[in-house]
Amino acid sequence: MLSKRGIGTYVAGDNLVTSPSSRDSGALSGILAGISFVCGVAGAMALADSPYPRPCSEPAEIRRYFRGNFGAARLSVVGQLISAASLARFTASVARLAERPGRGSRGLRAATLAAASLTASALLSAALSGRRGEQDASAAALHKLMFAAGGPVHGVGFGVLIGSLGLAGLRTGELPRPLALAGWASAGTGLLSPLYFVWQPAAWFIPAGRFSGLLVGGIAGVRLGLAFAKQSSGPRLGSRRR
């Protein structure tokens, strides 16, 4: 007995065609994750009157930014939280796509780290803009934790998510091969981001993996989400050949 979920039907001539579908309107959260994050970062840069402190910045620089640019810091927090919530939803869509070939999605458990680490980073950033950011010692400690969570740790989780998306998209044929391969390249870059802890020049892996992954996830999300919208518009009657 066929369940309604995952089965698309349409009439074409004298034939009734049924086809399985892994498409999910929630996959559109992939593009929301990218837009919200970029808008949060860009908005914060536009509002701030001092540069964002680097991981090796002095406590005074950290306090100056987070305490002196309260609005900019909180705007970035909002963008990160929306992006984290969108990533959590997108992870569910990728898991559904990965389950289609019947091989399961156990590897995607690590991908939940992407949303969790970004949430942690946002909350630590919010704490820095509050009382905890007034003292040098607490400000420096919070800033290190915030960078670790939102940088290398998030890079690993996000890399697993985008890599799994590329693999599932290629296996099912839902994504074009160039997009899937781009996902793997982005995933590899993100997985290398923890090298920063032993080699500081490796810091460039963090933004490279993040923004390339957001681009791949956004494109894939639109493809899967809009395909779902078209499919769910209802049965289509084809012209009957006589």
Residue, then its C-alpha position, 0 to 999 in steps of 0.5 A: m500500500l502506497s503512502k501519500r508521503g513521498i509519492g507524486t502522481y500525475v496523469a499523462g495520456d492513458n498512464l498514471v505515473t507515480s514517482p518517489s520524491s525526497r523534495d521538501s519545502g523546508a529545504l528552503s531554509g538552506i538559503l535563509a541560513g545564508i541570508s540571515f548570517v550574511c545580513g547579520v555580519a554585514g549589518a554589524m560591520a556597517l553599524a560598528d565604529s571599530p573593527y571586529p576583534r580578532p582571536c588574538s586581540e587584547p582584552a581592551e579591544i574586545r571590550r571596546y567593540f562589544r561594549g561600545n558597539f552594543g547595537a552592532a553586536r546584538l544585530s550579529v547575534v540575531g543573524q547568527l541565531i536565525s541562521a542556526a535555527s535555519l541550519a537545524r531545519f536544513t539538516a532535517s531536509v538533508a537527512r531526509l534526502a540521505e535516507r532516500p537510497g535506503r542507506g540511512s543518515r547516521g553520518l548526519r548526527a555530527a552535522t547537528l553540531a553546525a546549528a548547536s555550535l553557531t547557537a553557542s557562539a551567538l549566546l557567547s557574543a551576547a554575553l560579551s555585550g553584557r556585564r560579562g564583557e566588562q572585565d578583562a579576564s572574563a571578556a578574553a575567556l568568552h571571546k576565545l570560547m566564542f571564536a572556537a565555537g563559531g569558527p573551527v567547531h562550527g566549521v567541522g559540523f557545517g562541513v559534515l552537513i554540506g558534504s552529506l548534502g553533496l553525497a546524497g544529492l549526487r546519489t539520488g540525482e537531485l543535485p547536478r554533479p558540479l553542485a555536489l562536487a562544490g559541496w565536497a570541496s567546501a566540506g573539505t575546507g571546513l573540516l580543515s578549519p581546526l588546523y588553526f589551533v596548531w597553525q594560525p595561517a589556517a584561519w582562512f579555512i574558516p570563512a572559506g568553508r563557511f561562505s562556500g558552504l552557505l552558497v552551496g546550501g542555498i542553491a541546493g535548498v532552492r532547487l529542492g524546495l521549489a521542486f517540491a512546490k511545483q510537485s505539490s501544486g496538484p495532479r496534472l492532466g496530460s493530453r490523451r493521444r487518440 
